[in-house]
Amino acid sequence: MNKAQVSLRKKDILGLETMSVGEMELVLDTAKEMKNIIDRDIKKAPTLRGKSIINLFFENSTRTRTSFELAGKYLGADVVNISVSSSSVAKGESLRDTLLTVEAMGVDIIVMRHEAEGSAQFAANVVKPVVINAGDGAHEHPTQGLLDMFTIKQYKGKIAGLKVAIIGDILHSRVARSNIWGLLKMGAEVHIAGPQTLLPYGIDKAGVKVHNRIEEALDQADVVNVLRIQRERQQKGLFPSAREYARIFGVNAKRLALAKQDALLMHPGPMNRGLEIAPDIAYGDQSAIQEQVKNGLAVRMALLFLVLMGGTHIETAN
Amino acid sequence: MKLLIKGGRIINPAENMDMLGDILIENGRITAVGQNLAVQGAEVYDAAGLVVAPGLIDMHVHLREPGLEAKEDVASGTRAAAAGGFTTVACMPNTKPVVDNSILVSGLIQRGQTEGVVNLKVIGALSKGLEAKELAEIGDMIQAGAVAISDDGGYLDNTRLLRTGLEYTSMFGRPVITHSEDEGLAGEGFMHEGAVSAMLGMKGRPAVAEDIAVARDIMLAEYTGASVHIAHVSSKGAVEIIRQAKRRGVKVTAEVTPHHLTLTDDELKSFNTAFKVNPPLRSADHVEALIAGLKDGTIDAIATDHAPHAFEEKDVEFRYAPSGFAGLETALGVVLTGLYHTGKFTLSEIIDKMSYAPAKILGLESGVLKAGAPADITIIDPEYEWTVNCINFYTRGKHSPFESRNLKGKALITIVNGSIIMQNGEVLK
């Protein structure tokens, strides 16, 4: 065994595929402390005073963008939001030019959401400021993955050895991919389930267990993470109707009962209540959905702090 | 003017020849192949330690002229060909305007003679404007010099029109080259559909889309008795379908690219647009099947599918980048590194696939080293080690998946119609 110091200072956060267990643990440990700030009366900490963050969002988002905005502001940074309604290509300006323009304004962090997979990697190749991926197409959403792990740890005390079921539209879900990378690295057993048309071809090679019957995935699960169904998927013919989806693949009280009695119910939001998740369980005793939102803020505060200011953690590796 | 190439290892797959010897060139033609040739007044090139091969032929390039000269034109594209050791290239008709009539065929042939530095062969479109609605004037184009007919660049989804095109083209003794990939099935994808696309979240182009299209094209060739050439085969299913068809005697030939033979979809994890190509780079099992198919003769030829794009077009998010990249200047090095130096293929087999086989498919008299043949010759140093640097390419397309890779093997001399037009990487015209 040797011990190495882990730090995220000046590192781009592009996905959990490329993050080590030590780096993820550092974020989760730091987030625990950051969560205390959210509960304070006066939330402003001067930690990032004089630092600037740009939220560059090429896709609509309320939850993630607000979470990043408040995370920066609670730590005293100057935060600017730029929402670009259409893709840079459609606008006629290349993504490279947009990024270089933002860089020229002296920002320290670019938080970017974009509809194209790999766009965060592209940004990191182009500019010097730290790039944090706030979702790139169906590829990754690393801060969601981290906040989900934080939530699981909060309730279960650990991740290793847990059975986590991810239910729904895996095909189009960046949340699912970040969850899969993160949870597998942390030692969880990951089961995915949904209609075959919403499971990516080849996903069985990723180290997850794949089911078409959600009952199999739910059976004795410690954590149930339900994904949002986007209604345009139905228009594309990937499943016949919302009614049929809810009936066969929707998570309700009866199905949730297949999981362990103390199973944790999660959803990245926003929810289609009555479609992928029944309203009564969404706000029931097992639900951690509201807590996930709060934890998201804490995790993002931790990340902003760590990539700008440093902070280290001893990683133990073989 | 006489040129004597002395003491090289002459590899001429057409005649199963692999010997040390000399080649004499006079007035653009080979006049003698033998040993200890002594000729008065000839310029002598000492090829000791080098391989003397029939000039390489790339039967699948995109020179982008007319209309898309920002990406490439005849002058830049044929210089790239010369730099890569090619003495003949055949260009696809998916230009703007589309090369779908004899005027444009003649015009391009003429451009080849005035602007080009290697032999330029022209492939005419099968359908007018590549619109898959009505036949282009195929006979007229072939009489003007077109060597094959193709709607390459996309899938010809009008099966009835393809049948007619095959039947009509066969009257003139020329092949139809098909881009076989069912676009309805693959169209939304950006890369090979498999384990890598699943975790990158990128929409995939399933290999079965290629299998289905190849099966259709072969069934039509079998039904009509026409010749079909399958471009850029990339799936193991397609290899097997072609293998079975050849056993049945169907007039089918096929080509594979250097990149499909040597790269897998693992490269896409970098999101580097230089790896975006259509059909896409596939997984290792497909690559193995392609190599096996090339080895056993199921796949006849190696072609580059040289598809240059302007720098800024590729300098975007992966999904918005156009497919394709420059291939002419790396092809020989990639093939020698990946297939020869790994012991999978002999030099003779590689030269066959890159010269004699494409010449046969296109009905050219080159691709051979014998008295009377055109003096199109490539002199190769199979041991030459070099590093790919796109900035130094002659092509305008400065993207290559092989950028910064170390390759072993390179063309040192390109001789077209008896004249040395490239020496040690420098195009002389």
Interface residues (C-beta under 8 A of the other chain):
Chain A: E17 S87 V89 S94 L95 R96 H114 A116 E117 G118 S119 Q121 F122 G137 A138 H139 E140 H172 S173 R174 R177 I180 W181 P200 Y201 G202 I203 K205 A206
Chain B: E193 G194 A195 V196 S197 A198 M199 L200 G201 M202 G204 P206 S270 F271 E312 D315 V316 E317 F318 R319 Y320
